[in-house]
Amino acid sequence: MSRTAMTEPAKGRLLRGLVIDTSPLRSSPAFRRIFIARTISIFGLGMLAVAVPLQIFELTGSTLQVGAARR
């Protein structure tokens, strides 16, 4: 069975399908504000997920209490 080579336009369509569409960020100020706020929130939650167990371990020295706090 032979494989057919992709034509250049087909490759372009495939690549455009894989790239994130950023036009809503450029065209809608409300969406841009929500997107930025959500991005900041996700980074904050990520830092919280690391900081709390680290702080518990520093205070108690117990991995059991760190595990209990994660539940």
All heavy atoms as TSV, in Angstrom:
chain	resi	resn	atom	element	x	y	z
A	1	MET	N	N	0.840	-1.169	0.000
A	1	MET	CA	C	0.000	0.000	0.000
A	1	MET	C	C	0.891	1.241	0.000
A	1	MET	O	O	1.769	1.377	0.816
A	1	MET	CB	C	-0.870	-0.027	1.254
A	1	MET	CG	C	-2.108	0.787	1.080
A	1	MET	SD	S	-3.084	0.965	2.568
A	1	MET	CE	C	-3.543	-0.661	2.990
A	2	SER	N	N	0.664	2.147	-0.920
A	2	SER	CA	C	1.493	3.340	-0.992
A	2	SER	C	C	0.796	4.502	-0.307
A	2	SER	O	O	-0.423	4.614	-0.309
A	2	SER	CB	C	1.789	3.697	-2.453
A	2	SER	OG	O	0.588	4.096	-3.059
A	3	ARG	N	N	1.607	5.359	0.281
A	3	ARG	CA	C	1.069	6.543	0.946
A	3	ARG	C	C	1.100	7.700	-0.041
A	3	ARG	O	O	2.071	7.903	-0.750
A	3	ARG	CB	C	1.911	6.879	2.164
A	3	ARG	CG	C	1.854	5.780	3.206
A	3	ARG	CD	C	2.683	6.117	4.375
A	3	ARG	NE	N	1.967	7.114	5.178
A	3	ARG	CZ	C	2.397	7.598	6.307
A	3	ARG	NH1	N	3.539	7.192	6.789
A	3	ARG	NH2	N	1.711	8.483	6.977
A	4	THR	N	N	0.041	8.456	-0.075
A	4	THR	CA	C	0.013	9.607	-0.968
A	4	THR	C	C	0.588	10.806	-0.244
A	4	THR	O	O	0.384	10.987	0.951
A	4	THR	CB	C	-1.430	9.917	-1.416
A	4	THR	OG1	O	-2.211	10.165	-0.266
A	4	THR	CG2	C	-2.023	8.763	-2.192
A	5	ALA	N	N	1.323	11.602	-0.959
A	5	ALA	CA	C	1.932	12.797	-0.380
A	5	ALA	C	C	0.877	13.883	-0.244
A	5	ALA	O	O	-0.013	14.024	-1.079
A	5	ALA	CB	C	3.068	13.283	-1.274
A	6	MET	N	N	0.968	14.631	0.839
A	6	MET	CA	C	0.044	15.742	1.064
A	6	MET	C	C	0.435	16.911	0.191
A	6	MET	O	O	1.604	17.231	0.065
A	6	MET	CB	C	0.119	16.196	2.525
A	6	MET	CG	C	-0.983	15.746	3.361
A	6	MET	SD	S	-0.821	16.549	4.961
A	6	MET	CE	C	-2.402	16.204	5.580
A	7	THR	N	N	-0.557	17.557	-0.378
A	7	THR	CA	C	-0.274	18.746	-1.167
A	7	THR	C	C	-0.033	19.917	-0.220
A	7	THR	O	O	-0.421	19.886	0.949
A	7	THR	CB	C	-1.452	19.059	-2.106
A	7	THR	OG1	O	-2.590	19.351	-1.307
A	7	THR	CG2	C	-1.741	17.893	-3.041
A	8	GLU	N	N	0.568	20.967	-0.711
A	8	GLU	CA	C	0.872	22.144	0.112
A	8	GLU	C	C	-0.388	22.779	0.695
A	8	GLU	O	O	-0.407	23.106	1.871
A	8	GLU	CB	C	1.685	23.167	-0.697
A	8	GLU	CG	C	3.135	22.755	-0.913
A	8	GLU	CD	C	3.895	22.531	0.391
A	8	GLU	OE1	O	3.751	23.342	1.331
A	8	GLU	OE2	O	4.620	21.542	0.472
A	9	PRO	N	N	-1.464	22.975	-0.081
A	9	PRO	CA	C	-2.682	23.548	0.519
A	9	PRO	C	C	-3.259	22.669	1.629
A	9	PRO	O	O	-3.751	23.155	2.628
A	9	PRO	CB	C	-3.648	23.677	-0.650
A	9	PRO	CG	C	-2.782	23.751	-1.854
A	9	PRO	CD	C	-1.589	22.887	-1.538
A	10	ALA	N	N	-3.177	21.350	1.448
A	10	ALA	CA	C	-3.692	20.443	2.474
A	10	ALA	C	C	-2.866	20.552	3.749
A	10	ALA	O	O	-3.401	20.522	4.855
A	10	ALA	CB	C	-3.688	19.011	1.959
A	11	LYS	N	N	-1.558	20.706	3.611
A	11	LYS	CA	C	-0.691	20.885	4.785
A	11	LYS	C	C	-1.038	22.178	5.499
A	11	LYS	O	O	-1.074	22.231	6.724
A	11	LYS	CB	C	0.782	20.905	4.368
A	11	LYS	CG	C	1.337	19.568	4.006
A	11	LYS	CD	C	2.806	19.691	3.653
A	11	LYS	CE	C	3.371	18.394	3.140
A	11	LYS	NZ	N	4.773	18.520	2.760
A	12	GLY	N	N	-1.304	23.240	4.739
A	12	GLY	CA	C	-1.669	24.524	5.324
A	12	GLY	C	C	-2.972	24.443	6.115
A	12	GLY	O	O	-3.087	24.995	7.202
A	13	ARG	N	N	-3.950	23.735	5.564
A	13	ARG	CA	C	-5.223	23.574	6.278
A	13	ARG	C	C	-5.037	22.773	7.550
A	13	ARG	O	O	-5.626	23.078	8.584
A	13	ARG	CB	C	-6.250	22.894	5.374
A	13	ARG	CG	C	-6.865	23.820	4.357
A	13	ARG	CD	C	-8.067	23.182	3.687
A	13	ARG	NE	N	-7.765	21.928	3.014
A	13	ARG	CZ	C	-7.340	21.824	1.759
A	13	ARG	NH1	N	-7.170	22.912	1.027
A	13	ARG	NH2	N	-7.100	20.647	1.231
A	14	LEU	N	N	-4.200	21.753	7.492
A	14	LEU	CA	C	-3.935	20.926	8.667
A	14	LEU	C	C	-3.262	21.750	9.752
A	14	LEU	O	O	-3.662	21.702	10.920
A	14	LEU	CB	C	-3.056	19.730	8.295
A	14	LEU	CG	C	-2.665	18.810	9.455
A	14	LEU	CD1	C	-3.902	18.140	10.037
A	14	LEU	CD2	C	-1.667	17.775	8.997
A	15	LEU	N	N	-2.268	22.555	9.381
A	15	LEU	CA	C	-1.567	23.371	10.368
A	15	LEU	C	C	-2.487	24.440	10.955
A	15	LEU	O	O	-2.441	24.720	12.149
A	15	LEU	CB	C	-0.333	24.012	9.745
A	15	LEU	CG	C	0.811	23.054	9.422
A	15	LEU	CD1	C	1.943	23.793	8.728
A	15	LEU	CD2	C	1.307	22.365	10.663
A	16	ARG	N	N	-3.341	25.044	10.130
A	16	ARG	CA	C	-4.288	26.040	10.644
A	16	ARG	C	C	-5.264	25.410	11.620
A	16	ARG	O	O	-5.723	26.050	12.555
A	16	ARG	CB	C	-5.049	26.704	9.499
A	16	ARG	CG	C	-4.324	27.881	8.906
A	16	ARG	CD	C	-5.257	28.701	8.028
A	16	ARG	NE	N	-5.886	27.923	6.957
A	16	ARG	CZ	C	-5.361	27.709	5.759
A	16	ARG	NH1	N	-4.184	28.190	5.471
A	16	ARG	NH2	N	-6.008	27.003	4.863
A	17	GLY	N	N	-5.586	24.157	11.424
A	17	GLY	CA	C	-6.489	23.457	12.330
A	17	GLY	C	C	-5.849	23.160	13.673
A	17	GLY	O	O	-6.544	22.952	14.665
A	18	LEU	N	N	-4.528	23.140	13.748
A	18	LEU	CA	C	-3.828	22.844	14.987
A	18	LEU	C	C	-3.458	24.089	15.780
A	18	LEU	O	O	-3.134	24.006	16.959
A	18	LEU	CB	C	-2.546	22.052	14.683
A	18	LEU	CG	C	-2.752	20.672	14.053
A	18	LEU	CD1	C	-1.404	20.054	13.697
A	18	LEU	CD2	C	-3.535	19.764	14.961
A	19	VAL	N	N	-3.508	25.249	15.156
A	19	VAL	CA	C	-3.109	26.496	15.800
A	19	VAL	C	C	-4.316	27.113	16.501
A	19	VAL	O	O	-5.435	27.076	15.994
A	19	VAL	CB	C	-2.535	27.483	14.756
A	19	VAL	CG1	C	-2.213	28.822	15.380
A	19	VAL	CG2	C	-1.295	26.885	14.112
A	20	ILE	N	N	-4.101	27.675	17.677
A	20	ILE	CA	C	-5.178	28.308	18.428
A	20	ILE	C	C	-5.632	29.579	17.713
A	20	ILE	O	O	-4.814	30.399	17.300
A	20	ILE	CB	C	-4.701	28.637	19.855
A	20	ILE	CG1	C	-4.389	27.368	20.606
A	20	ILE	CG2	C	-5.733	29.455	20.596
A	20	ILE	CD1	C	-3.743	27.589	21.946
A	21	ASP	N	N	-6.933	29.748	17.626
A	21	ASP	CA	C	-7.507	30.947	17.012
A	21	ASP	C	C	-7.508	32.067	18.051
A	21	ASP	O	O	-8.218	32.009	19.050
A	21	ASP	CB	C	-8.926	30.654	16.547
A	21	ASP	CG	C	-9.600	31.855	15.911
A	21	ASP	OD1	O	-8.867	32.784	15.482
A	21	ASP	OD2	O	-10.839	31.859	15.832
A	22	THR	N	N	-6.699	33.091	17.824
A	22	THR	CA	C	-6.600	34.196	18.771
A	22	THR	C	C	-7.454	35.397	18.364
A	22	THR	O	O	-7.388	36.430	19.026
A	22	THR	CB	C	-5.130	34.649	18.903
A	22	THR	OG1	O	-4.659	35.054	17.627
A	22	THR	CG2	C	-4.260	33.553	19.460
A	23	SER	N	N	-8.266	35.263	17.350
A	23	SER	CA	C	-9.069	36.402	16.909
A	23	SER	C	C	-10.059	36.887	17.977
A	23	SER	O	O	-10.277	38.098	18.071
A	23	SER	CB	C	-9.787	36.088	15.596
A	23	SER	OG	O	-10.666	35.009	15.755
A	24	PRO	N	N	-10.661	36.030	18.819
A	24	PRO	CA	C	-11.536	36.568	19.874
A	24	PRO	C	C	-10.783	37.455	20.871
A	24	PRO	O	O	-11.344	38.408	21.405
A	24	PRO	CB	C	-12.092	35.331	20.566
A	24	PRO	CG	C	-11.990	34.245	19.563
A	24	PRO	CD	C	-10.766	34.570	18.762
A	25	LEU	N	N	-9.518	37.150	21.114
A	25	LEU	CA	C	-8.732	37.981	22.019
A	25	LEU	C	C	-8.500	39.368	21.429
A	25	LEU	O	O	-8.437	40.357	22.156
A	25	LEU	CB	C	-7.383	37.325	22.323
A	25	LEU	CG	C	-7.433	36.083	23.205
A	25	LEU	CD1	C	-6.065	35.422	23.254
A	25	LEU	CD2	C	-7.920	36.428	24.584
A	26	ARG	N	N	-8.367	39.438	20.129
A	26	ARG	CA	C	-8.135	40.731	19.476
A	26	ARG	C	C	-9.418	41.520	19.279
A	26	ARG	O	O	-9.425	42.739	19.370
A	26	ARG	CB	C	-7.455	40.512	18.123
A	26	ARG	CG	C	-5.981	40.145	18.269
A	26	ARG	CD	C	-5.305	39.979	16.921
A	26	ARG	NE	N	-5.346	38.536	16.607
A	26	ARG	CZ	C	-5.865	38.032	15.512
A	26	ARG	NH1	N	-6.357	38.800	14.584
A	26	ARG	NH2	N	-5.860	36.736	15.309
A	27	SER	N	N	-10.518	40.837	19.043
A	27	SER	CA	C	-11.744	41.542	18.665
A	27	SER	C	C	-12.684	41.848	19.832
A	27	SER	O	O	-13.524	42.736	19.705
A	27	SER	CB	C	-12.501	40.721	17.618
A	27	SER	OG	O	-12.890	39.487	18.177
A	28	SER	N	N	-12.558	41.148	20.944
A	28	SER	CA	C	-13.510	41.336	22.031
A	28	SER	C	C	-12.798	41.731	23.331
A	28	SER	O	O	-12.169	40.886	23.970
A	28	SER	CB	C	-14.296	40.045	22.255
A	28	SER	OG	O	-15.097	40.150	23.398
A	29	PRO	N	N	-12.911	42.977	23.756
A	29	PRO	CA	C	-12.281	43.408	25.013
A	29	PRO	C	C	-12.810	42.644	26.230
A	29	PRO	O	O	-12.049	42.324	27.139
A	29	PRO	CB	C	-12.626	44.886	25.110
A	29	PRO	CG	C	-12.973	45.305	23.738
A	29	PRO	CD	C	-13.533	44.105	23.055
A	30	ALA	N	N	-14.110	42.325	26.240
A	30	ALA	CA	C	-14.684	41.591	27.371
A	30	ALA	C	C	-14.081	40.192	27.464
A	30	ALA	O	O	-13.717	39.729	28.549
A	30	ALA	CB	C	-16.198	41.504	27.231
A	31	PHE	N	N	-13.974	39.514	26.320
A	31	PHE	CA	C	-13.378	38.179	26.311
A	31	PHE	C	C	-11.910	38.242	26.722
A	31	PHE	O	O	-11.430	37.373	27.450
A	31	PHE	CB	C	-13.512	37.541	24.926
A	31	PHE	CG	C	-12.919	36.162	24.858
A	31	PHE	CD1	C	-13.579	35.089	25.419
A	31	PHE	CD2	C	-11.698	35.947	24.246
A	31	PHE	CE1	C	-13.031	33.820	25.368
A	31	PHE	CE2	C	-11.139	34.687	24.190
A	31	PHE	CZ	C	-11.809	33.614	24.752
A	32	ARG	N	N	-11.197	39.257	26.267
A	32	ARG	CA	C	-9.788	39.424	26.616
A	32	ARG	C	C	-9.617	39.571	28.126
A	32	ARG	O	O	-8.751	38.954	28.735
A	32	ARG	CB	C	-9.208	40.627	25.870
A	32	ARG	CG	C	-7.731	40.802	26.029
A	32	ARG	CD	C	-7.139	41.860	25.107
A	32	ARG	NE	N	-7.947	43.064	24.953
A	32	ARG	CZ	C	-8.520	43.434	23.807
A	32	ARG	NH1	N	-8.402	42.708	22.724
A	32	ARG	NH2	N	-9.233	44.546	23.750
A	33	ARG	N	N	-10.479	40.365	28.765
A	33	ARG	CA	C	-10.410	40.536	30.218
A	33	ARG	C	C	-10.686	39.229	30.943
A	33	ARG	O	O	-9.998	38.882	31.912
A	33	ARG	CB	C	-11.390	41.617	30.664
A	33	ARG	CG	C	-10.927	43.017	30.336
A	33	ARG	CD	C	-11.790	44.066	31.005
A	33	ARG	NE	N	-13.160	44.067	30.508
A	33	ARG	CZ	C	-13.589	44.815	29.500
A	33	ARG	NH1	N	-12.756	45.630	28.886
A	33	ARG	NH2	N	-14.850	44.756	29.120
A	34	ILE	N	N	-11.692	38.487	30.500
A	34	ILE	CA	C	-12.017	37.202	31.120
A	34	ILE	C	C	-10.873	36.221	30.937
A	34	ILE	O	O	-10.504	35.486	31.850
A	34	ILE	CB	C	-13.326	36.631	30.541
A	34	ILE	CG1	C	-14.494	37.474	31.009
A	34	ILE	CG2	C	-13.512	35.179	30.933
A	34	ILE	CD1	C	-15.801	37.131	30.352
A	35	PHE	N	N	-10.286	36.197	29.743
A	35	PHE	CA	C	-9.178	35.291	29.461
A	35	PHE	C	C	-7.976	35.593	30.359
A	35	PHE	O	O	-7.372	34.689	30.930
A	35	PHE	CB	C	-8.784	35.407	27.982
A	35	PHE	CG	C	-7.692	34.470	27.577
A	35	PHE	CD1	C	-7.971	33.155	27.258
A	35	PHE	CD2	C	-6.373	34.903	27.511
A	35	PHE	CE1	C	-6.954	32.282	26.883
A	35	PHE	CE2	C	-5.364	34.054	27.139
A	35	PHE	CZ	C	-5.656	32.740	26.827
A	36	ILE	N	N	-7.638	36.868	30.507
A	36	ILE	CA	C	-6.506	37.259	31.353
A	36	ILE	C	C	-6.792	36.926	32.808
A	36	ILE	O	O	-5.935	36.370	33.511
A	36	ILE	CB	C	-6.187	38.755	31.163
A	36	ILE	CG1	C	-5.611	38.992	29.768
A	36	ILE	CG2	C	-5.216	39.252	32.226
A	36	ILE	CD1	C	-5.510	40.445	29.361
A	37	ALA	N	N	-8.010	37.201	33.280
A	37	ALA	CA	C	-8.368	36.895	34.662
A	37	ALA	C	C	-8.312	35.398	34.921
A	37	ALA	O	O	-7.822	34.954	35.972
A	37	ALA	CB	C	-9.761	37.426	34.975
A	38	ARG	N	N	-8.785	34.596	33.989
A	38	ARG	CA	C	-8.769	33.134	34.149
A	38	ARG	C	C	-7.338	32.617	34.149
A	38	ARG	O	O	-6.996	31.708	34.915
A	38	ARG	CB	C	-9.576	32.490	33.027
A	38	ARG	CG	C	-9.653	31.016	33.089
A	38	ARG	CD	C	-10.440	30.557	34.284
A	38	ARG	NE	N	-10.501	29.109	34.253
A	38	ARG	CZ	C	-10.640	28.353	35.307
A	38	ARG	NH1	N	-10.767	28.886	36.491
A	38	ARG	NH2	N	-10.674	27.056	35.199
A	39	THR	N	N	-6.485	33.159	33.306
A	39	THR	CA	C	-5.082	32.745	33.265
A	39	THR	C	C	-4.394	33.043	34.591
A	39	THR	O	O	-3.689	32.186	35.140
A	39	THR	CB	C	-4.352	33.457	32.109
A	39	THR	OG1	O	-5.018	33.144	30.881
A	39	THR	CG2	C	-2.906	33.021	32.018
A	40	ILE	N	N	-4.619	34.238	35.141
A	40	ILE	CA	C	-4.036	34.594	36.432
A	40	ILE	C	C	-4.573	33.668	37.525
A	40	ILE	O	O	-3.824	33.203	38.396
A	40	ILE	CB	C	-4.323	36.077	36.761
A	40	ILE	CG1	C	-3.537	36.973	35.799
A	40	ILE	CG2	C	-3.970	36.397	38.208
A	40	ILE	CD1	C	-3.947	38.430	35.852
A	41	SER	N	N	-5.850	33.360	37.479
A	41	SER	CA	C	-6.472	32.482	38.459
A	41	SER	C	C	-5.863	31.085	38.418
A	41	SER	O	O	-5.589	30.488	39.463
A	41	SER	CB	C	-7.972	32.399	38.195
A	41	SER	OG	O	-8.581	31.457	39.032
A	42	ILE	N	N	-5.641	30.560	37.233
A	42	ILE	CA	C	-5.069	29.218	37.101
A	42	ILE	C	C	-3.649	29.191	37.644
A	42	ILE	O	O	-3.256	28.230	38.331
A	42	ILE	CB	C	-5.135	28.746	35.638
A	42	ILE	CG1	C	-6.585	28.425	35.282
A	42	ILE	CG2	C	-4.243	27.536	35.396
A	42	ILE	CD1	C	-6.829	28.130	33.833
A	43	PHE	N	N	-2.856	30.227	37.370
A	43	PHE	CA	C	-1.504	30.285	37.937
A	43	PHE	C	C	-1.558	30.357	39.460
A	43	PHE	O	O	-0.780	29.710	40.158
A	43	PHE	CB	C	-0.720	31.474	37.381
A	43	PHE	CG	C	-0.116	31.217	36.041
A	43	PHE	CD1	C	-0.495	31.989	34.951
A	43	PHE	CD2	C	0.816	30.219	35.854
A	43	PHE	CE1	C	0.052	31.757	33.700
A	43	PHE	CE2	C	1.369	29.979	34.613
A	43	PHE	CZ	C	0.984	30.747	33.530
A	44	GLY	N	N	-2.497	31.133	39.993
A	44	GLY	CA	C	-2.640	31.242	41.441
A	44	GLY	C	C	-3.026	29.920	42.080
A	44	GLY	O	O	-2.489	29.541	43.127
A	45	LEU	N	N	-3.942	29.200	41.462
A	45	LEU	CA	C	-4.339	27.895	41.991
A	45	LEU	C	C	-3.182	26.902	41.937
A	45	LEU	O	O	-3.024	26.071	42.836
A	45	LEU	CB	C	-5.544	27.353	41.217
A	45	LEU	CG	C	-6.860	28.066	41.479
A	45	LEU	CD1	C	-7.931	27.581	40.505
A	45	LEU	CD2	C	-7.302	27.857	42.911
A	46	GLY	N	N	-2.381	26.987	40.892
A	46	GLY	CA	C	-1.206	26.113	40.798
A	46	GLY	C	C	-0.206	26.390	41.904
A	46	GLY	O	O	0.342	25.468	42.520
A	47	MET	N	N	0.027	27.659	42.182
A	47	MET	CA	C	0.949	28.009	43.274
A	47	MET	C	C	0.383	27.569	44.618
A	47	MET	O	O	1.111	27.094	45.486
A	47	MET	CB	C	1.225	29.510	43.266
A	47	MET	CG	C	2.123	29.941	42.124
A	47	MET	SD	S	2.644	31.646	42.239
A	47	MET	CE	C	1.184	32.485	41.694
A	48	LEU	N	N	-0.921	27.699	44.795
A	48	LEU	CA	C	-1.569	27.275	46.027
A	48	LEU	C	C	-1.435	25.764	46.224
A	48	LEU	O	O	-1.192	25.299	47.339
A	48	LEU	CB	C	-3.049	27.660	45.992
A	48	LEU	CG	C	-3.879	27.332	47.224
A	48	LEU	CD1	C	-3.420	28.202	48.388
A	48	LEU	CD2	C	-5.351	27.554	46.942
A	49	ALA	N	N	-1.574	25.011	45.147
A	49	ALA	CA	C	-1.471	23.555	45.224
A	49	ALA	C	C	-0.072	23.104	45.639
A	49	ALA	O	O	0.094	21.997	46.155
A	49	ALA	CB	C	-1.842	22.934	43.880
A	50	VAL	N	N	0.924	23.933	45.416
A	50	VAL	CA	C	2.290	23.612	45.837
A	50	VAL	C	C	2.586	24.200	47.210
A	50	VAL	O	O	3.181	23.546	48.068
A	50	VAL	CB	C	3.320	24.137	44.799
A	50	VAL	CG1	C	4.739	23.982	45.310
A	50	VAL	CG2	C	3.142	23.425	43.472
A	51	ALA	N	N	2.136	25.426	47.462
A	51	ALA	CA	C	2.502	26.138	48.687
A	51	ALA	C	C	1.883	25.527	49.942
A	51	ALA	O	O	2.555	25.420	50.968
A	51	ALA	CB	C	2.103	27.599	48.576
A	52	VAL	N	N	0.620	25.129	49.887
A	52	VAL	CA	C	-0.033	24.609	51.087
A	52	VAL	C	C	0.609	23.305	51.561
A	52	VAL	O	O	0.977	23.205	52.736
A	52	VAL	CB	C	-1.564	24.475	50.877
A	52	VAL	CG1	C	-2.208	23.703	52.012
A	52	VAL	CG2	C	-2.183	25.847	50.734
A	53	PRO	N	N	0.789	22.297	50.712
A	53	PRO	CA	C	1.454	21.083	51.198
A	53	PRO	C	C	2.889	21.352	51.673
A	53	PRO	O	O	3.338	20.759	52.666
A	53	PRO	CB	C	1.459	20.149	49.984
A	53	PRO	CG	C	0.361	20.636	49.126
A	53	PRO	CD	C	0.280	22.103	49.343
A	54	LEU	N	N	3.592	22.232	51.000
A	54	LEU	CA	C	4.949	22.566	51.422
A	54	LEU	C	C	4.940	23.220	52.799
A	54	LEU	O	O	5.739	22.877	53.669
A	54	LEU	CB	C	5.603	23.491	50.393
A	54	LEU	CG	C	7.057	23.857	50.638
A	54	LEU	CD1	C	7.922	22.625	50.594
A	54	LEU	CD2	C	7.511	24.861	49.604
A	55	GLN	N	N	4.020	24.137	53.015
A	55	GLN	CA	C	3.902	24.810	54.309
A	55	GLN	C	C	3.520	23.822	55.408
A	55	GLN	O	O	4.063	23.869	56.513
A	55	GLN	CB	C	2.867	25.927	54.223
A	55	GLN	CG	C	2.856	26.832	55.430
A	55	GLN	CD	C	4.080	27.727	55.484
A	55	GLN	OE1	O	4.579	28.143	54.456
A	55	GLN	NE2	N	4.543	28.011	56.669
A	56	ILE	N	N	2.602	22.924	55.126
A	56	ILE	CA	C	2.205	21.921	56.122
A	56	ILE	C	C	3.396	21.047	56.487
A	56	ILE	O	O	3.627	20.756	57.669
A	56	ILE	CB	C	1.026	21.068	55.613
A	56	ILE	CG1	C	-0.229	21.929	55.535
A	56	ILE	CG2	C	0.789	19.853	56.500
A	56	ILE	CD1	C	-1.398	21.253	54.851
A	57	PHE	N	N	4.165	20.634	55.488
A	57	PHE	CA	C	5.324	19.797	55.772
A	57	PHE	C	C	6.368	20.562	56.585
A	57	PHE	O	O	6.977	20.008	57.503
A	57	PHE	CB	C	5.950	19.266	54.482
A	57	PHE	CG	C	7.083	18.317	54.744
A	57	PHE	CD1	C	6.836	17.026	55.166
A	57	PHE	CD2	C	8.398	18.723	54.600
A	57	PHE	CE1	C	7.867	16.153	55.433
A	57	PHE	CE2	C	9.443	17.873	54.864
A	57	PHE	CZ	C	9.183	16.565	55.281
A	58	GLU	N	N	6.579	21.829	56.246
A	58	GLU	CA	C	7.541	22.646	56.997
A	58	GLU	C	C	7.112	22.805	58.456
A	58	GLU	O	O	7.939	22.797	59.360
A	58	GLU	CB	C	7.703	24.025	56.350
A	58	GLU	CG	C	8.447	24.016	55.039
A	58	GLU	CD	C	9.920	23.714	55.201
A	58	GLU	OE1	O	10.528	24.170	56.179
A	58	GLU	OE2	O	10.449	23.012	54.329
A	59	LEU	N	N	5.819	22.958	58.701
A	59	LEU	CA	C	5.321	23.161	60.057
A	59	LEU	C	C	5.293	21.871	60.874
A	59	LEU	O	O	5.564	21.887	62.074
A	59	LEU	CB	C	3.918	23.778	60.036
A	59	LEU	CG	C	3.823	25.222	59.570
A	59	LEU	CD1	C	2.369	25.626	59.384
A	59	LEU	CD2	C	4.520	26.135	60.555
A	60	THR	N	N	4.933	20.751	60.221
A	60	THR	CA	C	4.724	19.512	60.969
A	60	THR	C	C	5.819	18.477	60.758
A	60	THR	O	O	6.041	17.653	61.637
A	60	THR	CB	C	3.389	18.868	60.579
A	60	THR	OG1	O	3.440	18.471	59.204
A	60	THR	CG2	C	2.240	19.825	60.804
A	61	GLY	N	N	6.458	18.490	59.605
A	61	GLY	CA	C	7.450	17.462	59.283
A	61	GLY	C	C	6.812	16.112	58.991
A	61	GLY	O	O	7.495	15.097	58.908
A	62	SER	N	N	5.497	16.076	58.833
A	62	SER	CA	C	4.765	14.824	58.657
A	62	SER	C	C	4.195	14.721	57.246
A	62	SER	O	O	3.370	15.538	56.836
A	62	SER	CB	C	3.623	14.752	59.669
A	62	SER	OG	O	2.759	13.673	59.365
A	63	THR	N	N	4.601	13.692	56.536
A	63	THR	CA	C	4.026	13.457	55.210
A	63	THR	C	C	2.596	12.950	55.323
A	63	THR	O	O	1.794	13.154	54.417
A	63	THR	CB	C	4.875	12.451	54.408
A	63	THR	OG1	O	5.012	11.253	55.168
A	63	THR	CG2	C	6.249	13.009	54.109
A	64	LEU	N	N	2.262	12.312	56.448
A	64	LEU	CA	C	0.896	11.852	56.661
A	64	LEU	C	C	-0.069	13.043	56.730
A	64	LEU	O	O	-1.150	13.018	56.124
A	64	LEU	CB	C	0.807	11.038	57.955
A	64	LEU	CG	C	-0.582	10.495	58.318
A	64	LEU	CD1	C	-1.031	9.493	57.271
A	64	LEU	CD2	C	-0.568	9.877	59.698
A	65	GLN	N	N	0.318	14.083	57.430
A	65	GLN	CA	C	-0.541	15.262	57.517
A	65	GLN	C	C	-0.624	16.004	56.187
A	65	GLN	O	O	-1.667	16.579	55.856
A	65	GLN	CB	C	-0.069	16.181	58.630
A	65	GLN	CG	C	-0.361	15.605	59.998
A	65	GLN	CD	C	0.052	16.529	61.119
A	65	GLN	OE1	O	0.700	17.555	60.898
A	65	GLN	NE2	N	-0.316	16.171	62.344
A	66	VAL	N	N	0.442	15.977	55.422
A	66	VAL	CA	C	0.393	16.570	54.080
A	66	VAL	C	C	-0.613	15.815	53.230
A	66	VAL	O	O	-1.450	16.399	52.565
A	66	VAL	CB	C	1.794	16.573	53.406
A	66	VAL	CG1	C	1.679	16.981	51.948
A	66	VAL	CG2	C	2.738	17.483	54.160
A	67	GLY	N	N	-0.550	14.491	53.285
A	67	GLY	CA	C	-1.510	13.662	52.527
A	67	GLY	C	C	-2.931	13.863	52.990
A	67	GLY	O	O	-3.852	13.891	52.189
A	68	ALA	N	N	-3.125	14.017	54.289
A	68	ALA	CA	C	-4.474	14.221	54.825
A	68	ALA	C	C	-5.033	15.577	54.385
A	68	ALA	O	O	-6.239	15.713	54.147
A	68	ALA	CB	C	-4.450	14.133	56.348
A	69	ALA	N	N	-4.189	16.557	54.278
A	69	ALA	CA	C	-4.633	17.890	53.859
A	69	ALA	C	C	-4.992	17.913	52.381
A	69	ALA	O	O	-5.782	18.761	51.946
A	69	ALA	CB	C	-3.554	18.921	54.140
A	70	ARG	N	N	-4.450	17.032	51.585
A	70	ARG	CA	C	-4.741	16.995	50.144
A	70	ARG	C	C	-6.117	16.431	49.859
A	70	ARG	O	O	-6.626	16.555	48.789
A	70	ARG	CB	C	-3.678	16.155	49.420
A	70	ARG	CG	C	-2.279	16.728	49.469
A	70	ARG	CD	C	-2.138	17.954	48.669
A	70	ARG	NE	N	-2.301	17.608	47.252
A	70	ARG	CZ	C	-2.408	18.491	46.307
A	70	ARG	NH1	N	-2.353	19.757	46.578
A	70	ARG	NH2	N	-2.568	18.131	45.066
A	71	ARG	N	N	-6.734	15.757	50.796
A	71	ARG	CA	C	-8.053	15.156	50.586
A	71	ARG	C	C	-9.135	16.115	50.845
A	71	ARG	O	O	-9.454	16.865	51.474
A	71	ARG	CB	C	-8.221	13.902	51.437
A	71	ARG	CG	C	-7.390	12.768	50.897
A	71	ARG	CD	C	-8.103	12.184	49.751
A	71	ARG	NE	N	-7.199	11.354	48.986
A	71	ARG	CZ	C	-7.474	10.966	47.787
A	71	ARG	NH1	N	-8.556	11.346	47.198
A	71	ARG	NH2	N	-6.691	10.187	47.123
